[in-house]
């Protein structure tokens, strides 16, 4: 067992768990987003110990428990081997796509260089496409093995849709290769730099629009969710699934959204770069940045604690049971956190941190930036889902073949001319 | 050591799935095993250090061509009559001979090359080098291959459409 092997196992675990752990949060975001768009309150009932509701996040937890203990039912006419494999492929494809995504710049700790990217492939972006092209198998196998008409129809729609939109997606990133001169995601991110208007979304807006639209179709999200259009097909290709196998499809869909958003962040929105703050600036002024964020953290936690305290004071008899205490407990917790940070600042504000700690700080900061951008795009996914109505099938195909693909070709041509003239 | 284990696992997968492709009764299952076979060959490319080739193999063969096969097979309605077990018959002596011949060829080649060191992980075919070769030295064969594909597409359309 060499150190590299262990490190790569650790990386695989970190990336995989990070994506899986984001899924319950996303389901909560989806439910709350849907509720607020439709002028409802959304999930807010389930509570831990009768006190903590966390704005409805606990519902995701009870959902997971429910899905795991539910009866795992096989239809009488299903073809079992493929029926079982299909949901596994869904999750495998969605998570393994994340293998080439660089979450931050390499972290240097003494002699070890830790790069939170499972595989730094030369053909990084092509790998993403190869993996996402395998996701058709999920739909094909589940649709065929279920031996149900709804599933088969959903499968036929899904496969045609995925194959059509893959072409538009592939064409839209050709311009990125032209501009960056490489398939490697690291190169594409580094090429964009920290200037906001140098990011690919601003340099190549047409590519971004085509890519993002095709991503919706690839992830089977509304307005392109015809494979599972519940009004016509019950649930499309996963009609016959129940319990944890259904949950795997669910996890796969959300993981697909997360990975898709990560890729959009990398390709079009500068990856780990903070707008107008270059990595060199960060490395040169790490201590100042730490102090700034430290003070901001103190201020933020105190403000949050005070706001929660006011909230609790206003509505302290609203429920008439233990749930009323939630805001008070969190107000105290945030206040304590702010106090601890302030105390630490008072004690250690003069100390200069060692180099490895500064490097670790920058690494974590960049990871945070990537995650914030990713969550923004995920919320765009959710926002669009509850805003736009579903396409009709012929409209979908027309959009894919007659609009997006010619636009993609035109885009490649225009970018080529622009690069020649420049 | 680790790579050798991975190589043998992938090679075994490739051979087993290739055998299953030709021995399964249901053409759909055959097509699925074909996809597995192509994917494990992609894995073999990756262990040899040709990641770009591996990824392309996955994208083009496992992701597009095998999917097309499966899609077409699924849309053909296969009755129970079509799903009879196909047995190898002794009339196909020629096929047996050919199999033996290729088996021998593989055996001899394996025996010959087993001593030499394969330059694994040293061939670093970057997309850049590949692209330069395709557009300079091998430009004509490259274009001819695309012409061949166009001919195939046109032929398919002509065959499929009764009235043009």
Interface residues (C-beta under 8 A of the other chain):
Chain A: X5 X82 X121 X122 X123 X126 X127 X129 X130 X131 X133 X134 X136 X137 X140 X141 X144 X152 X155 X156 X159 X163 X182 X183
Chain B: X2 X28 X32 X35 X51 X52 X55 X56 X58 X59 X62 X63 X64 X67 X70 X71 X74 X75 X124 X126 X127 X128
